[in-house]
Amino acid sequence: MEKLLIICVFVGIIHMIETLAYSVRLAGLKTRKLVVALSLFNIIVIVSRTANMVQAPLTGKLGDAVQSKEDLPVLLHQLQTILLAASIGTIAGALLIPSFVSIFSRMISHLEVAGSVPKMMKNITSIHTLEKAKKHVKRPRWIMLSQLRIGGVPKRLLLLNLMATTIYTVGVLSTLYASTLEPTLSKSILMSSGLINGLAMITLAVFVDPQVAILTEKVMKGESTKQSMNKMVGTLVISRLCGTVCAQILLVPAALYIAWVCKLIP
């Protein structure tokens, strides 16, 4: 249980940070320094990457603990719990977006004054600065949800984001479960996880991110409103949450499909 709890915490952090990534452009638009915002967020992404490196071998150990078919229901329950942590992390990230935009905007200003990341980190970690940071914490309001309507946001974009999130969320876990269903093919099954996640990353990079970037540029030029950007970010977050829920549904079918495909490989 302790190992599973640690994995869930790391997975929750990963999905929380990836959800907050949507709001980086909002902070960039607020400060009119989009490039600086994207660069500064890469530091926060390091936390996500580190958490992923730590949880990956721990998750693999769950599969190693399966000694017979009788252990499969336990593993399935553990994987479903991990997917639940992904959904909780996404919800946490969504609730933190208003505060994150405000705090991150201040971090951009501090970086401009300091001139370097180490100096900025030294300045913002002072007791005085941390006390002032409380003023930038904003409580999510229900009115934000009432403003989220799909109208104006391409439905295809939301569907692609949902699909990519589902594949990315369930990919590694489904291959792990598939490897326990077919122990003789475990190595080829586990090696396929990179291909599965690659498809999700390609979908995001080719179809989703460019659309968001184009809208961001339009807002920067005054050709579109900030409200349209807020709406797109909100709907993308909701589609991402739906993707983590779909991952729960597709965990077993995806594992069976992966095992079947690996059987066909000569």
Summary of the structure (lengths in Angstrom):
residues: 266
radius of gyration: 20.3
end to end distance: 39.1
largest distance: 64.6
contacts: 842
relative contact order: 0.14
helix: 88%
strand: 0%
